Amino acid sequence: MGEYTIENLQEVLSGCIKKSQSISDKKITRLTAPGENYGSTMLKLDVTLKDENDGTEEELHVVAKMIPEQEFFRKAFNIQVTFKNEIAMYNIIAPTLRDFQRENGVNEVIDCFPEFYGARLNLGEQNGNVDEDAVLILENLKFKGYQCVDHHVSFDLETTQLILKDLAAFHAIPIALKLKKPEVFNEKIRPYLAPFPFQPKPIKEEIKSVFLEMLQDSYKCIPWIPKVKNIFENVREAGDAPPKEPFATVTHGDMWFNNTMIKFQNKVPVSNKIIDFQNCDYKSPATDLFFFLFTNVQTSVLQDDFDGLIEFYHKHFISHLEKLKCDTAPFSLPKFLEEMKAATPVELGHCFMMIFLNFGEEQFDHSSSDVDKIKARIHLAMKDKLRNVIHTSGMRGWL
């Protein structure tokens, strides 16, 4: 696709611009390189709005998320479900959570979502099918100073804590809504938390053998190898387990570097936005936390204070429940640590594959069965991350 167009853009934006404004000029370019976003086509839109009353002009900088260009990825990401659910996250779920907070006297409402400018499933909205004209338009966070952190650097302690505050709010507020107003939760939240269409795939035998060999080289990991093997062999069964109450809530499902953007002031992280809600589900919040910590945070930070980070997250999680007048006894730290243990078999393979596929210097050939090539991809920093997942989980009895 050389040139990109969005039909009836004025109509899509009608809910966020003045009736007297019209599009006088627009520039549409690719936001991300092909291969960076398999589940969507991301476009950068620079729009000039002219007010017909006084002739003034206003610049609007947004991004447009459209369905993947290749049919294979449209089916793989089940766009008929995931695209609709992502629109609902911005258009229905986020406003519902904020309204609920305000009803309970909370002034500082959840603010970790990009601003929503409009969306459609198809031209004319004559049916509920997602097609080539489907589009989701959000603010361009880069124009407000937000950026993705280089995954080779990973998050330091300050940035990690900033994100954990938002993650705690994202998880806790829907739980409070579920407990206090279940009818609203069941109408406006639960229908848009369809599970991702595919079951977890077993790790390829060649990759698995390299992982296990790498663990054999670390005396800290050797005691846990039999349990790791068992988890790898039963990944599908772990993924089939139904969500447990009362912790089940809205989960992101893919909390890694590309899906959170940070604003820095004088090199200090001051604000965070979570993006890309295609994988949203109804699960334990521990699944997001486990995956986020082990794949995104600097290994040295985890080694220094892993338990402290969980306690930090849990403290903010509980504070939101308290503000919304919920009984917090069922959500104590010991009970949450049980959730972390239960999340381990589900998220361990997820973490291993994310670290392996995304922390190399070059893009990995998913079809490769060449063990030597697989081994060559694993460098020291990657080994440290992978081994730390096993050692940390094993020492806490989670394997």
C-alpha positions in Angstrom: 0.0 0.0 0.0 1.8 3.1 -1.1 -0.8 5.8 -0.4 -3.2 5.8 2.5 -6.7 7.2 2.6 -9.4 7.4 5.2 -12.9 7.8 3.6 -15.2 10.3 5.3 -12.6 11.4 7.9 -14.7 14.5 8.7 -17.6 12.2 9.8 -15.3 10.1 12.0 -14.0 13.2 13.8 -17.4 14.8 14.1 -17.8 14.0 17.8 -14.6 15.9 18.8 -14.6 18.9 16.5 -16.9 21.9 16.3 -19.8 21.8 13.9 -18.4 25.0 12.3 -15.0 23.3 11.6 -14.2 21.4 8.4 -11.0 19.7 7.2 -9.2 22.0 4.9 -6.0 19.9 4.6 -4.6 16.6 5.8 -1.5 14.5 5.5 -1.5 10.8 6.1 1.7 8.8 6.5 2.7 5.5 8.0 3.4 5.7 11.7 5.2 2.5 12.2 7.4 0.4 9.9 5.8 -2.8 8.5 6.5 -5.7 11.0 6.3 -3.5 14.1 2.5 -3.9 14.5 1.4 -7.2 13.1 -2.1 -6.7 14.5 -2.9 -3.4 12.8 -1.8 -0.7 10.4 -0.8 2.5 12.2 -1.1 5.8 10.4 0.0 9.3 11.4 -2.6 12.0 10.6 -1.9 15.7 10.5 -5.2 17.5 10.0 -5.9 21.2 9.4 -9.3 22.3 10.6 -10.8 25.6 9.4 -13.6 27.3 11.2 -16.2 28.5 8.7 -17.4 31.2 11.1 -14.2 33.2 11.6 -11.7 31.6 9.2 -9.3 30.5 12.0 -7.3 27.3 11.6 -6.4 24.6 14.1 -3.9 21.7 13.7 -5.0 18.3 14.9 -2.4 15.6 15.4 -3.8 12.1 15.7 -3.1 8.5 14.9 -5.4 6.2 13.0 -5.4 2.5 13.8 -6.7 0.3 10.9 -7.0 -3.4 10.3 -3.9 -5.3 9.1 -3.1 -5.2 5.4 -2.6 -9.0 5.1 -5.5 -11.3 5.4 -3.5 -13.8 7.4 -3.1 -11.3 10.2 -6.7 -10.2 10.0 -7.7 -13.8 10.8 -4.9 -14.4 13.3 -5.9 -11.4 15.3 -9.6 -12.1 14.9 -10.4 -8.5 14.0 -14.1 -9.0 14.1 -13.7 -9.3 17.9 -10.6 -7.5 18.9 -11.1 -4.4 16.8 -14.5 -3.9 18.3 -13.3 -4.5 21.8 -10.5 -2.0 21.5 -12.9 0.7 20.3 -15.1 -0.1 23.3 -12.1 0.3 25.6 -11.8 3.9 24.7 -15.4 4.7 23.9 -17.3 2.7 26.6 -15.1 1.1 29.2 -12.8 4.1 30.1 -15.8 6.6 30.3 -17.7 4.1 32.5 -14.8 3.7 34.9 -14.4 7.5 35.2 -18.1 8.1 35.7 -18.1 5.4 38.5 -15.2 7.1 40.2 -16.9 10.5 40.1 -20.1 9.1 41.5 -18.0 7.9 44.5 -16.4 11.3 45.1 -13.1 10.6 43.3 -11.8 13.7 41.7 -8.5 12.4 40.1 -10.0 9.8 37.8 -8.1 7.2 35.8 -6.0 9.0 33.2 -3.8 6.3 31.6 -5.6 6.2 28.2 -4.9 8.3 25.1 -7.7 10.7 24.2 -10.3 9.1 21.9 -11.3 11.1 18.8 -13.6 8.7 17.0 -14.1 5.3 15.4 -16.1 3.2 13.0 -16.4 -0.4 11.9 -17.3 0.3 8.3 -18.6 3.0 6.0 -22.2 3.8 6.8 -22.2 1.6 10.0 -25.0 -0.5 8.3 -23.9 -3.7 10.1 -21.6 -4.7 12.8 -18.8 -6.1 10.5 -15.3 -4.8 10.6 -13.9 -4.1 7.1 -11.2 -2.2 5.3 -12.8 1.1 6.2 -12.7 0.4 9.9 -10.7 3.0 11.8 -9.9 4.0 15.4 -8.6 7.6 15.9 -6.6 8.6 19.0 -4.4 11.5 20.0 -0.9 11.4 18.8 0.9 11.1 22.1 4.3 12.0 20.6 3.0 15.6 20.2 2.5 15.7 23.9 6.0 14.5 24.7 5.3 10.8 25.2 7.7 8.2 24.0 8.4 4.5 24.1 11.4 3.4 26.1 14.1 1.4 24.2 13.5 -2.2 25.2 17.2 -2.8 25.2 17.4 -0.3 28.1 14.4 -1.5 30.1 12.5 0.4 32.8 14.3 1.8 35.8 12.8 1.9 39.3 11.1 5.3 38.9 9.5 4.5 35.6 8.4 1.1 36.8 6.7 2.6 39.8 4.9 5.2 37.6 3.5 2.4 35.4 2.6 0.2 38.3 0.4 3.0 39.7 -1.6 3.1 36.5 -1.7 -0.6 36.2 -3.1 -0.9 39.7 -5.8 1.6 38.9 -6.6 -0.1 35.6 -7.1 -3.4 37.5 -8.8 -2.2 40.7 -11.5 0.2 39.4 -13.2 -2.4 37.3 -13.2 -4.8 40.3 -14.9 -2.1 42.4 -17.5 -1.5 39.7 -18.1 -5.3 39.5 -18.7 -5.5 43.3 -20.7 -2.3 43.7 -22.7 -2.1 40.5 -22.6 -5.6 38.9 -25.4 -4.7 36.4 -23.3 -1.9 35.0 -20.2 -4.1 34.8 -22.1 -6.8 33.0 -23.6 -4.4 30.5 -20.7 -2.1 29.8 -17.5 -3.9 30.6 -17.8 -7.7 30.5 -19.1 -8.0 26.9 -15.9 -6.4 25.6 -13.5 -8.8 27.4 -13.6 -11.6 24.9 -10.5 -13.9 25.2 -7.9 -13.8 22.5 -8.9 -16.3 19.9 -6.0 -18.8 20.0 -4.9 -21.1 22.7 -1.3 -20.6 23.9 1.0 -22.4 21.5 3.6 -24.8 22.8 7.1 -23.5 22.6 8.9 -25.0 19.6 11.0 -28.0 20.6 14.2 -26.5 19.3 13.7 -23.3 21.2 12.6 -25.2 24.3 15.8 -27.3 24.2 17.9 -24.2 24.0 16.1 -22.6 26.9 16.5 -25.7 29.1 20.2 -26.0 28.2 20.7 -22.4 29.1 19.1 -23.0 32.5 21.5 -26.0 33.0 24.4 -23.5 32.9 23.1 -21.6 35.9 23.3 -23.3 39.3 20.5 -20.9 40.5 18.1 -22.5 38.0 19.0 -26.2 38.0 16.7 -27.1 40.9 13.7 -25.7 39.0 14.3 -27.3 35.6 11.9 -30.3 36.1 9.1 -27.9 37.0 9.9 -25.6 34.0 9.7 -28.7 31.7 6.3 -29.6 33.2 5.0 -26.0 32.7 6.2 -25.9 29.1 4.5 -29.2 28.4 1.2 -28.1 29.9 0.9 -24.6 28.7 -2.4 -25.2 26.9 -4.1 -26.6 30.1 -2.9 -23.6 32.1 -4.3 -21.2 29.6 -7.7 -23.0 29.8 -8.2 -22.3 33.5 -11.2 -20.1 34.1 -10.7 -16.7 35.9 -11.1 -16.8 39.6 -13.2 -14.5 41.7 -13.0 -12.0 43.3 -9.7 -10.9 41.6 -10.9 -11.4 38.0 -10.8 -8.0 36.2 -10.0 -6.2 33.0 -6.5 -7.2 31.9 -4.4 -5.7 29.1 -2.7 -9.0 28.0 0.4 -7.5 26.4 2.0 -5.1 28.8 5.4 -4.5 27.3 7.5 -1.6 26.1 5.6 -0.9 22.8 2.3 -0.6 24.6 3.1 2.0 27.2 4.4 5.5 26.5 6.2 7.7 29.0 6.5 11.5 29.3 9.8 12.6 30.8 10.6 16.1 32.2 14.3 16.7 32.9 14.8 12.9 32.5 12.2 12.2 35.3 9.2 10.1 34.3 6.0 12.1 35.1 3.2 10.5 33.1 2.3 7.3 31.4 -0.2 6.2 28.8 -1.2 2.6 28.1 -2.1 1.7 24.5 -3.0 -1.2 22.3 -5.9 -3.0 23.9 -6.5 -5.8 21.3 -5.7 -8.5 23.8 -8.0 -7.3 26.7 -9.5 -10.1 28.7 -11.1 -11.0 31.9 -8.4 -12.6 34.1 -6.4 -12.2 37.2 -4.5 -8.9 37.4 -1.5 -11.0 38.4 -1.1 -12.1 34.8 -0.4 -8.5 33.6 1.9 -7.8 36.6 3.9 -11.0 36.2 4.5 -10.4 32.5 5.2 -6.7 32.9 7.8 -7.1 35.6 9.8 -9.9 34.1 9.8 -8.6 30.5 10.1 -4.9 30.9 12.0 -4.0 34.1 15.8 -3.9 34.4 17.0 -7.2 35.9 19.1 -5.3 38.5 15.9 -3.5 39.7 14.1 -6.9 40.1 17.0 -8.4 41.9 17.2 -5.5 44.3 13.5 -5.3 45.2 11.1 -7.7 43.4 8.9 -8.2 46.5 8.9 -4.4 47.1 7.6 -3.8 43.6 4.7 -6.2 44.1 3.9 -4.6 47.5 4.1 -1.1 45.8 1.6 -2.3 43.1 -0.7 -3.9 45.7 -0.7 -0.8 48.0 -2.0 1.3 45.1 -4.4 -1.4 44.1 -5.9 -1.5 47.6 -6.0 2.3 47.8 -8.4 2.4 44.7 -10.6 -0.2 46.3 -10.8 1.8 49.5 -11.6 5.1 47.7 -14.5 3.3 46.0 -15.7 1.9 49.4 -15.0 -1.7 48.8 -14.2 -4.4 51.4 -10.5 -5.0 50.9 -10.2 -8.1 53.1 -10.6 -10.6 50.1 -7.7 -8.7 48.3 -5.0 -9.0 51.0 -1.3 -9.2 50.0 -1.1 -12.9 50.9 -4.1 -13.6 48.7 -2.6 -11.6 45.9 0.6 -13.5 46.1 -1.5 -16.7 45.6 -2.7 -15.1 42.4 0.9 -14.5 41.3 1.7 -18.1 41.9 -1.4 -19.2 39.9 -0.3 -16.8 37.0 3.2 -18.3 36.7 2.3 -21.4 34.6 0.2 -19.1 32.3 2.7 -16.3 31.9 6.1 -18.1 32.1 6.1 -19.2 28.4 4.6 -15.8 27.4 7.6 -14.1 29.1 10.2 -16.4 27.7 9.0 -15.9 24.1 8.6 -12.2 24.5 12.2 -11.9 25.8 13.5 -14.2 23.1 11.7 -12.7 20.2 12.0 -9.0 21.0 15.3 -8.6 22.8 17.6 -9.7 20.1 19.5 -7.4 17.8 17.6 -8.6 14.7 14.1 -9.8 13.9 13.9 -13.6 14.5 12.7 -16.0 11.8 9.8 -17.7 13.6 10.0 -20.8 11.3 13.7 -21.4 12.1 14.6 -24.8 13.4 18.3 -24.2 13.3 19.5 -24.7 16.9 22.8 -22.9 16.3 20.9 -19.9 15.0 18.6 -20.0 18.0 21.6 -20.2 20.4 23.4 -17.4 18.6 20.4 -15.1 19.2 20.6 -15.5 23.0 23.1 -12.9 24.4 24.2 -12.3 28.0 21.5 -9.7 28.9 18.8 -12.0 27.5 20.2 -14.9 29.5 20.1 -12.9 32.7 16.4 -11.9 32.1 15.4 -15.5 31.3 17.3 -17.0 34.3 15.9 -14.3 36.6 12.3 -15.3 35.8 13.0 -18.9 36.8 15.2 -18.2 39.9 12.8 -15.5 41.2 9.7 -17.7 40.7 11.3 -20.8 42.0 12.5 -19.2 45.2 9.0 -18.0 45.9 7.4 -21.4 45.3 5.5 -20.3 42.3 6.8 -23.0 39.8 
